[in-house]
Amino acid sequence: MSPDTERGPISLLTPEARSALDRSGYGSWRAIATADAVSLAFGFPYPESLPTARLQESTGAVLDDEGERALQYGGGAYADRLQTWVAKRETDRGIDLTDRDVLLTNGATHAIDSVCRAFLDPGDVVAVEAPTFMGSIRVFENFGVDVVGLPVDDRGLDVDAFADRLERARAAGDPTPTLVYTIPNFQNPTGTTLPEGRRVRLLELADEYDFVVLEDDAYGDLRYEGEPERPLCALDESGRVVRVGSFAKTIAPGVRLGWVVAPDPIRDAVDALAAGGTNTFTRSVVGHYCDAGHFEDAMPELRTAYADRRDAILAALATHMPDEATWTEPDGGFFVWLELGDDVDTDALLEEAIDAGVTFLPGSMFYPNDGGENALRLSFSYAEPDEIDVGIGALAAAIDAHRRG
Amino acid sequence: MSPDTERGPISLLTPEARSALDRSGYGSWRAIATADAVSLAFGFPYPESLPTARLQESTGAVLDDEGERALQYGGGAYADRLQTWVAKRETDRGIDLTDRDVLLTNGATHAIDSVCRAFLDPGDVVAVEAPTFMGSIRVFENFGVDVVGLPVDDRGLDVDAFADRLERARAAGDPTPTLVYTIPNFQNPTGTTLPEGRRVRLLELADEYDFVVLEDDAYGDLRYEGEPERPLCALDESGRVVRVGSFAKTIAPGVRLGWVVAPDPIRDAVDALAAGGTNTFTRSVVGHYCDAGHFEDAMPELRTAYADRRDAILAALATHMPDEATWTEPDGGFFVWLELGDDVDTDALLEEAIDAGVTFLPGSMFYPNDGGENALRLSFSYAEPDEIDVGIGALAAAIDAHRRG
């Protein structure tokens, strides 16, 4: 391709499309995915968690009961029930759906993308926790916006530091964000949870500085201890929070179903912009699955299995890691964030780790700009507890070799 | 909502999002969909065409064979096979995939939307056949572009008239299109097919005036007589055609799977911009279905059943319509376009038709601007042949009453 030619189809690509082409970056992922090593790299649910038998049963029920509606445009009763089920569950979390509504989407990324389409113009500022989920950074970058990273600590987004920054920006006449993206529960990649005080303060800032808060709650259902924090969407009194959820971690990534909760007019705008509607076949199957109680029935086992993995990784880190290493201790979710000494470059460390028999994702992947060079994300969701211990041992050996080498 | 307030979340919506909110318009559809009348309104496959038993069988096979991969991020072998299967079928149509590739999407609308994201900036011109599929008009409008309608006749897009218009635009220094959208086979809503000579001429114009041709081939598989025309994508030598396909009419709308065929760099840009990836569960099920030969096995029966419906509607039109009515005679697809006398307003006629026992879509819905006021689209895909005859009889009665009234 020759993106600089003055005519021809490549020259007709938008600036955002050309920029997306330039950010390939997924090449190295294949090496990680196919490595013969303990996988602590990806936030994949462990294989036995995927409810194959029950989804098969639900598919049978849907196709027997109303196959000709479930496969038609619009779907039938089971597709509708999923909407009802999600709405009830969001209400149970304290979210008032009087002037808000749920919109089902083709997964959480589709949900986030559709919200971005409603709010983002090129040149806008989007503020994110730094580090944050790299998939979302990519989505934001597709809109030609300026993605800026906000400081985090072991309780998530440092809201006071953000307030100072907003005040300085206002004083200097610099642009403030149109949208602030947060993963408040068991954040990806740090595993931290934003306490209620910070949530309330963030909403005050949203009001004061006129921005939208995009709450990505992909992991909120997977709490292994302690009491749940109230969603930002439940605390929101001014209609500034747009909330995104997903079945990827609680049923299966492959069903690719998520949702948006937003004030009615925003929900309608997102709906008008989210091209093409949902997959009524899968939506019907998942509607049956949830309606039959399988979702709730599966949660205790999921939580126990993930808690065992979380315990295993924390124990292994305590056993194997060098003194100067620090890591987060999540109450839920899939991830631990590990910071190593300043002499470690985790991009370079990855190759040695693969050779030693373990994979992870380097910290730099989770920053919109620079950052995270001596940090890395460990996902404890996929490997077995005893594999995790082996993997962390291998990681310690790789760190040791990296420093000597 | 108060879209004119100067702050608050509604004020943060993009201009395109606000404009999308203003174009509601789907309200009247519910009245059509729920009417107790013969449905000639929507392009729905007839219920018995939906392969419930075989999709159930394929779901069982996928979940038994590789459930833990089909439900995981990325999918497994069956998901991959669908890509291979589509690529082979496109190659069989004469499309050279040496420097092109197939990208699976969450349905054709998602495909069209993703292509638009790659090429359209606000203010660009998109040229469409007038009339054309209203769902695509909506997608284009979401990008803040100027959608202009091009004249059509009984052989589809009038390419010579388009050439004249392009020449005049160039002479006047007016903008020419960035993208031209065409449904070359059994067009929605006219049922017409673009002959090869016009296809070649359109590609010459694309080269001369530097635009992309978006070929939407939703109906190409459903030809009931005559020889297939070669796809624009097969005739394209300069990499200007982006082709879109779908399983909505040949398997089921509810599986929501489509694809894009595009030159490699364009395919990569579309992939980077199409948020979220495909539904690996459904993709695996459809991959098994196609790989097992069910797609090809189903086609003869589908074509026969649709041809019977096409014959029924043409016979009924000949029997019941007033002298001044004219209509298209499609060789495939789902639609007949009916033009009535200038004294008939089909928007107003619809209510009387529903009372008389039949539904259709008024012609004005298929124009980006004005047009089609005395025309309407009849879909023969859903109703049984004998119902179709009853429906066209009812339509004739409604037309008669409309003129008297």
Chai-1 contact restraints between the chains, C-beta under 6 A:
chainA,res_idxA,chainB,res_idxB,connection_type,confidence,min_distance_angstrom,max_distance_angstrom,comment,restraint_id
A,M1,B,P265,contact,1.0,0.0,6.0,A-B,restraint_1
A,R7,B,D210,contact,1.0,0.0,6.0,A-B,restraint_2
A,P9,B,V212,contact,1.0,0.0,6.0,A-B,restraint_3
A,P9,B,G239,contact,1.0,0.0,6.0,A-B,restraint_4
A,P9,B,R240,contact,1.0,0.0,6.0,A-B,restraint_5
A,I10,B,P265,contact,1.0,0.0,6.0,A-B,restraint_6
A,L12,B,F119,contact,1.0,0.0,6.0,A-B,restraint_7
A,L12,B,T178,contact,1.0,0.0,6.0,A-B,restraint_8
A,L12,B,V212,contact,1.0,0.0,6.0,A-B,restraint_9
A,L13,B,A118,contact,1.0,0.0,6.0,A-B,restraint_10
A,L13,B,A269,contact,1.0,0.0,6.0,A-B,restraint_11
A,T14,B,D121,contact,1.0,0.0,6.0,A-B,restraint_12
A,A17,B,A118,contact,1.0,0.0,6.0,A-B,restraint_13
A,A17,B,A269,contact,1.0,0.0,6.0,A-B,restraint_14
A,A20,B,A272,contact,1.0,0.0,6.0,A-B,restraint_15
A,A20,B,L273,contact,1.0,0.0,6.0,A-B,restraint_16
A,L21,B,D268,contact,1.0,0.0,6.0,A-B,restraint_17
A,L21,B,A269,contact,1.0,0.0,6.0,A-B,restraint_18
A,F44,B,Y73,contact,1.0,0.0,6.0,A-B,restraint_19
A,P47,B,E68,contact,1.0,0.0,6.0,A-B,restraint_20
A,L50,B,E68,contact,1.0,0.0,6.0,A-B,restraint_21
A,L50,B,L71,contact,1.0,0.0,6.0,A-B,restraint_22
A,T52,B,L63,contact,1.0,0.0,6.0,A-B,restraint_23
A,T52,B,G67,contact,1.0,0.0,6.0,A-B,restraint_24
A,Q56,B,L63,contact,1.0,0.0,6.0,A-B,restraint_25
A,T59,B,T59,contact,1.0,0.0,6.0,A-B,restraint_26
A,L63,B,T52,contact,1.0,0.0,6.0,A-B,restraint_27
A,L63,B,Q56,contact,1.0,0.0,6.0,A-B,restraint_28
A,G67,B,T52,contact,1.0,0.0,6.0,A-B,restraint_29
A,E68,B,P47,contact,1.0,0.0,6.0,A-B,restraint_30
A,E68,B,L50,contact,1.0,0.0,6.0,A-B,restraint_31
A,A70,B,G254,contact,1.0,0.0,6.0,A-B,restraint_32
A,L71,B,L50,contact,1.0,0.0,6.0,A-B,restraint_33
A,L71,B,A252,contact,1.0,0.0,6.0,A-B,restraint_34
A,L71,B,G254,contact,1.0,0.0,6.0,A-B,restraint_35
A,Q72,B,P253,contact,1.0,0.0,6.0,A-B,restraint_36
A,Y73,B,F44,contact,1.0,0.0,6.0,A-B,restraint_37
A,Y73,B,P253,contact,1.0,0.0,6.0,A-B,restraint_38
A,N106,B,N106,contact,1.0,0.0,6.0,A-B,restraint_39
A,G107,B,G276,contact,1.0,0.0,6.0,A-B,restraint_40
A,T109,B,A275,contact,1.0,0.0,6.0,A-B,restraint_41
A,T109,B,G276,contact,1.0,0.0,6.0,A-B,restraint_42
A,H110,B,A275,contact,1.0,0.0,6.0,A-B,restraint_43
A,H110,B,G276,contact,1.0,0.0,6.0,A-B,restraint_44
A,D113,B,A275,contact,1.0,0.0,6.0,A-B,restraint_45
A,A118,B,L13,contact,1.0,0.0,6.0,A-B,restraint_46
A,A118,B,A17,contact,1.0,0.0,6.0,A-B,restraint_47
A,F119,B,L12,contact,1.0,0.0,6.0,A-B,restraint_48
A,D121,B,T14,contact,1.0,0.0,6.0,A-B,restraint_49
A,V139,B,A275,contact,1.0,0.0,6.0,A-B,restraint_50
A,N142,B,L273,contact,1.0,0.0,6.0,A-B,restraint_51
A,T178,B,L12,contact,1.0,0.0,6.0,A-B,restraint_52
A,D210,B,R7,contact,1.0,0.0,6.0,A-B,restraint_53
A,V212,B,P9,contact,1.0,0.0,6.0,A-B,restraint_54
A,V212,B,L12,contact,1.0,0.0,6.0,A-B,restraint_55
A,G239,B,P9,contact,1.0,0.0,6.0,A-B,restraint_56
A,R240,B,P9,contact,1.0,0.0,6.0,A-B,restraint_57
A,A252,B,L71,contact,1.0,0.0,6.0,A-B,restraint_58
A,P253,B,Q72,contact,1.0,0.0,6.0,A-B,restraint_59
A,P253,B,Y73,contact,1.0,0.0,6.0,A-B,restraint_60
A,G254,B,A70,contact,1.0,0.0,6.0,A-B,restraint_61
A,G254,B,L71,contact,1.0,0.0,6.0,A-B,restraint_62
A,G254,B,T280,contact,1.0,0.0,6.0,A-B,restraint_63
A,G254,B,F281,contact,1.0,0.0,6.0,A-B,restraint_64
A,V255,B,F281,contact,1.0,0.0,6.0,A-B,restraint_65
A,R256,B,N279,contact,1.0,0.0,6.0,A-B,restraint_66
A,P265,B,M1,contact,1.0,0.0,6.0,A-B,restraint_67
A,P265,B,I10,contact,1.0,0.0,6.0,A-B,restraint_68
A,D268,B,L21,contact,1.0,0.0,6.0,A-B,restraint_69
A,A269,B,L13,contact,1.0,0.0,6.0,A-B,restraint_70
A,A269,B,A17,contact,1.0,0.0,6.0,A-B,restraint_71
A,A269,B,L21,contact,1.0,0.0,6.0,A-B,restraint_72
A,A272,B,A20,contact,1.0,0.0,6.0,A-B,restraint_73
A,L273,B,A20,contact,1.0,0.0,6.0,A-B,restraint_74
A,L273,B,N142,contact,1.0,0.0,6.0,A-B,restraint_75
A,A275,B,T109,contact,1.0,0.0,6.0,A-B,restraint_76
A,A275,B,H110,contact,1.0,0.0,6.0,A-B,restraint_77
A,A275,B,D113,contact,1.0,0.0,6.0,A-B,restraint_78
A,A275,B,V139,contact,1.0,0.0,6.0,A-B,restraint_79
A,G276,B,G107,contact,1.0,0.0,6.0,A-B,restraint_80
A,G276,B,T109,contact,1.0,0.0,6.0,A-B,restraint_81
A,G276,B,H110,contact,1.0,0.0,6.0,A-B,restraint_82
A,N279,B,R256,contact,1.0,0.0,6.0,A-B,restraint_83
A,N279,B,N279,contact,1.0,0.0,6.0,A-B,restraint_84
A,N279,B,T282,contact,1.0,0.0,6.0,A-B,restraint_85
A,T280,B,G254,contact,1.0,0.0,6.0,A-B,restraint_86
A,F281,B,G254,contact,1.0,0.0,6.0,A-B,restraint_87
A,F281,B,V255,contact,1.0,0.0,6.0,A-B,restraint_88
A,F281,B,T282,contact,1.0,0.0,6.0,A-B,restraint_89
A,T282,B,N279,contact,1.0,0.0,6.0,A-B,restraint_90
A,T282,B,F281,contact,1.0,0.0,6.0,A-B,restraint_91
A,T282,B,T282,contact,1.0,0.0,6.0,A-B,restraint_92
